[in-house]
Amino acid sequence: MKRAFVTGSSGFVGANLVRALLDAGWDVRALVRAEAPSLDGLAIERVRGDLFAPHLADAMRGCDAVFHVAAHYSLWRRDRDALMHANVEGTRSVLAAARSAGAGRVVYTSSVAAIGVRAGAPADETYQSPPAALIGAYKRSKYLAEGEARRAVAAGQDVVIVNPTTPVGPWDAKPTPTGEIILRFLTGRMPAYVDTGLNLVDVGEVAAGHLAAYERGVAGERYILGSENVTLREMLARLAAITGIPAPRTRLPRAVPLAYAFAREYLLAPLGLPPDVSLESVRMAKQMMHYDATKAVEELGVAHRPVTPALERAVTWFRDHGCAQRGKLRSED
């Protein structure tokens, strides 16, 4: 039986990856910082700690693979240092621990955020936005973390990079920004929409893509794990069909959310009122964040799964966990 060490195991992608590994017959050793209810009832070994824990290498010994999924996500200016620490220095720490432990292949979970957006056409793995054009500290931190992975490969370590697009499905406990869109829709807090685009993918497909990257990926290569390019309006129309809740019909001019985000982040946040929309998220919404995942299909054998059923599972999961009424869940790792 193969053994995997998983960081970020209780997060959205991580919790689905752990389940995919168990279904595939793997023994799973999961790094957790807290109780991690998303992993309750699973036959796994939990290791308490973080990405900088002194016992990290010891915990990885005997593992055939390390799936480094953990990351800090934030679009707030105030979190820049925390993003760089967790995503860049944390990746460096995990890679060093895996080398010291003699663990097998590392699959590093990056993001299409590190690739950036190509104007006029979906971006693939060959495209790279100039680092200065990446909007916000989160995107830059993931770009720099990929640099850590590539330096490890150059030094002889076996590391494969996967770049998920926008996953949807169950176990989105924090929730992710896309999960927050679904929650806002379910709770009537989305009276209008902005003209933006994204690439949706079933989170189960993303989990399967991690296993395929371990089995068939090439060290040092990046693989986009994505599926359908849609507009936000199209996504909301699908949610309307699933739930019977009317989709918003009003399209906001970009100046409206921009002014709102500026006021929340620069004027009200210093007064102790937590902002609910960041300037970086509004700036990103100006772009059609569309991607081409052909490489993962052709080289890894990833099979696309329909996205609408994944949206249905996300809706069901949010409702079953009571957050369709509250709009929030307890945050996990």
Sequence and secondary structure as in RCSB ss.txt:
>XXXX:A:sequence
MKRAFVTGSSGFVGANLVRALLDAGWDVRALVRAEAPSLDGLAIERVRGDLFAPHLADAMRGCDAVFHVAAHYSL
WRRDRDALMHANVEGTRSVLAAARSAGAGRVVYTSSVAAIGVRAGAPADETYQSPPAALIGAYKRSKYLAEGEAR
RAVAAGQDVVIVNPTTPVGPWDAKPTPTGEIILRFLTGRMPAYVDTGLNLVDVGEVAAGHLAAYERGVAGERYIL
GSENVTLREMLARLAAITGIPAPRTRLPRAVPLAYAFAREYLLAPLGLPPDVSLESVRMAKQMMHYDATKAVEEL
GVAHRPVTPALERAVTWFRDHGCAQRGKLRSED
>XXXX:A:secstr
  EEEEESTTSHHHHHHHHHHHHTT EEEEEESS  GGGTT   EEEE  TT TTHHHHHTT SEEEE       
 GGGHHHHIIIIIIHHHHHHHHHHHHT  EEEEE  GGGT   TTS B TT    GGGS HHHHHHHHHHHHHHH
HHHHTT  EEEEEE EEESS   S  HHHHHHHHHHTT  SEE S EEEEEEHHHHHHHHHHHHHH  TT EEEE
  EEEEHHHHHHHHHHHH      EE  THHHHHHHHIIIIIIGGGT   SS HHHHHHTTSB  B  HHIIIII
      HHHHHHHHHHHHHHTTHHHHS      
